[in-house]
Amino acid sequence: QARKIAEGSTEKLTVTPETLKEMLGVARFRLETEIVERTRQPGVAVGLAWTPTGGDVLYVEANVMKGGKGFTMTGHVGQVMQESMQAALAWVRAHAADYNIDPDFFQSRDIHIHVPAGAIPKDGPSAGVTMATALVSALSRRPLRERVAMTGEITLSGQVLPVGGIKEKVLAARRSGVRTVFLPADNEANVGEDLNESLREGLDLVYVKTILEVIDAALEKDPVPDKPAGPTRDVEFARPSAGPAN
C-alpha cells in the first residue's frame, strides 16, 4: 500500500477492519483462544518472554512417564534456561510432599520439559517460575487456572527474583487475553514507572516473593483424573477345524 502511494496510484489510504485482512493476510494466531485451549490439560504453564521486537507469551510443557531419573529438555533452549529447568526440578523434588506428590517420583519416572516453537532460540532465567509451575501441574494433575501467565527467576530455596522486560511482558499478556499475571515483588516499582493505569486496565497483577505463592494461586485446587485407557474388545478367535484323520 505504501508503494501504491509512492507510485501515485492512490492519494490516500484508509485502514479499516475490512481492508486489514487484504493488506496483512489471514490472521496467523488466535491469541485469546489459544491460551485457553493450550492450558486445559495439566502440565502446561504460560510464561512471559522479552524479545528484541517486544514481549511474547511462552508456553512450557511438562510430561511425566514411566522410567527412572531421565530428564529431557527440548525446544532450542540455551544453557541458562536449561539451568533454570534443573533448578525447578530440584525445588519440586524437595517440596513434592507439599502437593501430594510421591517424594520418590523421580526414581520411577522420566521428566520431559518442552518449550514449543523449537526453531526459535530461547534463553534466560525468567522462565524458572513457569517451569516449576508446569512440573507441579504435571505431577499433581492440577491444571493451570484460566488466562494466567507468569514470569520470574527462581532459586533453589524457592525465592522469586526480579527479571527484565516487565513492560513488554505485561503488554504481551494483555494482548494474548491473559487476566492474571504473577510478577516478582521486586519488579513492582517497574510496573508503576513504565505502565500507566490504562495499560494495566483489565489485568490483575499479583506480586510474589516465593514460588509457593505462585503455585497455590495459579493452579486449580483439584486434580483432574488420568485419562482412562481406551476401550478394549474381547476378540473371539475361531478354532481351526479338525482336518481329516490320516
Disulfide bonds with the S-S distance in Angstrom:
none
